[in-house]
Amino acid sequence: MPYPLAVNDAGIIEPQPIDPTETFVNSDDSGLTDTSILDYWVWAFSDLAGNTERGVLAEYLVAMAIGPRALCATPGALTI
């Protein structure tokens, strides 16, 4: 999965959305050849009963309700 880094004028790396169908590069003989980023997201972030993911879901719902300013979340919900 090639992840292009987008650096703004201040030299800060800005998060970029990832295509959910992206696969892992150099994954030969690792068991990852048939998996995608979507598979990872489902595995890692499906527990909405926990406080951490429930908070992230709440941030997402609010962002969608008021109109997102960025294509993806930033650390600490900072606007870069």
Backbone torsions as a table, in degrees:
resi	resn	phi	psi	omega
1	MET	NA	105.6	176.2
2	PRO	-76.5	122.2	-179.1
3	TYR	-111.7	103.5	-178.8
4	PRO	-71.7	133.0	176.8
5	LEU	-87.4	129.3	176.7
6	ALA	-108.0	114.0	-179.3
7	VAL	-107.7	127.1	-178.8
8	ASN	-82.4	-178.5	-176.9
9	ASP	-62.9	-24.4	179.1
10	ALA	-85.7	0.6	-179.9
11	GLY	81.7	15.7	-179.4
12	ILE	-96.9	132.3	177.4
13	ILE	-73.3	124.8	179.8
14	GLU	-99.1	132.7	178.8
15	PRO	-60.4	141.1	178.9
16	GLN	-120.9	142.1	177.0
17	PRO	-65.3	146.0	179.5
18	ILE	-110.5	137.2	176.0
19	ASP	-66.2	123.2	-177.5
20	PRO	-61.9	-17.6	179.5
21	THR	-88.3	-2.3	178.5
22	GLU	-57.9	142.8	176.8
23	THR	-110.6	168.9	-178.8
24	PHE	-83.9	132.9	178.8
25	VAL	-84.3	158.3	179.7
26	ASN	53.0	39.6	-176.5
27	SER	-104.1	14.8	179.0
28	ASP	-56.4	139.0	177.6
29	ASP	59.4	25.6	-178.8
30	SER	-117.2	-7.0	-175.5
31	GLY	85.7	1.0	-178.9
32	LEU	-100.0	-1.9	-173.8
33	THR	-63.2	-27.4	-178.9
34	ASP	-105.4	15.9	-179.5
35	THR	-112.0	160.5	-178.5
36	SER	-129.8	174.7	175.1
37	ILE	-60.1	-37.3	177.9
38	LEU	-60.2	-42.1	177.3
39	ASP	-58.6	-42.1	177.7
40	TYR	-62.9	-47.4	-178.9
41	TRP	-59.8	-41.9	178.7
42	VAL	-63.6	-43.2	-179.3
43	TRP	-66.1	-43.0	-171.4
44	ALA	-86.4	-28.7	-168.1
45	PHE	-125.6	25.9	-178.2
46	SER	-89.4	-10.0	-177.7
47	ASP	-86.2	86.0	-178.9
48	LEU	-83.1	0.8	176.4
49	ALA	-81.9	-22.9	179.6
50	GLY	-77.7	150.7	-176.7
51	ASN	-61.2	-39.1	-175.3
52	THR	-63.6	-55.0	-177.3
53	GLU	-70.1	-31.9	176.9
54	ARG	-64.3	-37.3	176.7
55	GLY	-66.3	-41.1	177.7
56	VAL	-64.5	-41.3	177.0
57	LEU	-61.5	-42.1	178.9
58	ALA	-62.1	-42.8	177.4
59	GLU	-60.8	-41.3	179.2
60	TYR	-63.1	-47.0	-178.7
61	LEU	-61.1	-41.8	178.2
62	VAL	-65.8	-44.6	-180.0
63	ALA	-59.7	-41.4	179.6
64	MET	-69.8	-34.0	-179.1
65	ALA	-70.2	-37.5	-177.8
66	ILE	-96.9	-5.9	179.9
67	GLY	96.6	109.0	-176.7
68	PRO	-65.6	141.9	176.6
69	ARG	-97.0	-14.5	-179.6
70	ALA	-131.8	157.4	179.8
71	LEU	-75.1	-21.6	177.1
72	CYS	-148.5	163.8	-176.1
73	ALA	-68.4	154.0	175.5
74	THR	-118.4	157.4	-180.0
75	PRO	-57.6	130.6	179.5
76	GLY	67.0	17.4	-179.3
77	ALA	57.0	32.2	179.1
78	LEU	-78.6	142.7	173.4
79	THR	-91.7	120.2	-177.8
80	ILE	-100.7	NA	NA
